[in-house]
Amino acid sequence: MPSRASKNAKKRRPQDPVLLAKSIMEDIIGEKWDRPAPVEHPPEREKNPHAVAMSKLGASKGGKARAASMTPKQRSKIAKKAAKARWGEVA
């Protein structure tokens, strides 16, 4: 029967099959495979300045132009629908 001291002399293999395969391959080729450190914050996506300017231009006009083209009855109907969606019943 082997002594307990001999158990510590062996290199313990991981239980996970993927890590086990990695460990075996590292032993065969004699290199360590280290993962590169993950990037903490991905780089910001570059936005097209022209598209950003056009978006701001349209957004500043949109709601005002829509409200100006509606009748008071249409605006009231839309407001009631929004209140019902938010609170569950007409306010």
C-alpha positions as CSV (number, residue, x, y, z in Angstrom):
1,M,0.0,0.0,0.0
2,P,1.5,3.4,-1.0
3,S,2.1,5.8,1.8
4,R,0.4,9.2,1.9
5,A,3.7,11.0,1.3
6,S,3.9,9.6,-2.2
7,K,0.5,11.1,-3.0
8,N,1.9,14.6,-2.7
9,A,4.9,13.9,-4.9
10,K,2.7,13.4,-8.0
11,K,1.4,16.3,-10.0
12,R,-2.4,16.5,-9.5
13,R,-4.4,16.6,-12.7
14,P,-7.5,18.8,-13.1
15,Q,-10.9,17.1,-13.0
16,D,-12.3,19.2,-15.8
17,P,-11.8,17.3,-19.2
18,V,-10.8,20.5,-21.1
19,L,-8.3,21.6,-18.4
20,L,-7.0,18.0,-18.3
21,A,-6.4,17.9,-22.0
22,K,-4.6,21.3,-21.8
23,S,-2.4,20.0,-18.9
24,I,-1.5,16.9,-20.9
25,M,-0.6,18.9,-24.0
26,E,1.5,21.3,-21.9
27,D,3.4,18.3,-20.5
28,I,3.9,16.8,-24.0
29,I,5.2,20.0,-25.7
30,G,7.0,21.3,-22.6
31,E,5.4,24.8,-22.7
32,K,2.9,26.6,-20.6
33,W,-0.2,28.0,-22.3
34,D,-1.2,31.2,-20.6
35,R,-4.2,33.1,-21.6
36,P,-3.7,36.7,-22.4
37,A,-5.2,39.0,-19.9
38,P,-8.7,40.1,-20.9
39,V,-9.3,43.7,-21.9
40,E,-11.0,45.4,-19.0
41,H,-12.9,47.9,-21.0
42,P,-13.6,47.4,-24.7
43,P,-12.6,50.4,-26.8
44,E,-15.4,52.9,-27.5
45,R,-17.0,52.6,-30.9
46,E,-16.2,55.5,-33.2
47,K,-19.4,57.3,-34.3
48,N,-19.7,59.2,-37.5
49,P,-19.8,62.9,-36.5
50,H,-22.1,63.8,-39.5
51,A,-24.6,61.1,-38.5
52,V,-24.6,62.4,-34.8
53,A,-25.2,65.9,-36.0
54,M,-28.1,64.9,-38.3
55,S,-29.6,62.8,-35.4
56,K,-29.6,65.8,-33.1
57,L,-31.1,68.1,-35.7
58,G,-34.0,65.7,-36.4
59,A,-34.6,65.0,-32.7
60,S,-34.9,68.7,-31.9
61,K,-37.6,69.1,-34.6
62,G,-39.5,65.9,-34.3
63,G,-41.7,66.2,-31.3
64,K,-42.6,69.8,-31.8
65,A,-43.4,69.3,-35.5
66,R,-45.6,66.3,-34.7
67,A,-47.5,68.1,-31.9
68,A,-48.0,71.2,-34.2
69,S,-49.6,69.0,-36.9
70,M,-52.1,67.3,-34.6
71,T,-55.5,68.4,-33.4
72,P,-56.1,68.8,-29.7
73,K,-58.4,65.7,-29.8
74,Q,-55.5,63.6,-31.3
75,R,-53.1,64.8,-28.7
76,S,-55.5,64.0,-25.9
77,K,-56.1,60.5,-27.3
78,I,-52.3,59.8,-27.4
79,A,-51.8,61.2,-23.9
80,K,-54.6,58.9,-22.5
81,K,-53.0,55.9,-24.3
82,A,-49.6,56.8,-22.7
83,A,-51.1,57.2,-19.3
84,K,-52.9,53.9,-19.6
85,A,-49.7,52.2,-20.6
86,R,-47.8,53.7,-17.7
87,W,-50.3,53.4,-14.9
88,G,-52.8,50.8,-16.1
89,E,-55.8,53.1,-16.3
90,V,-56.6,56.5,-17.6
91,A,-55.4,59.2,-15.2
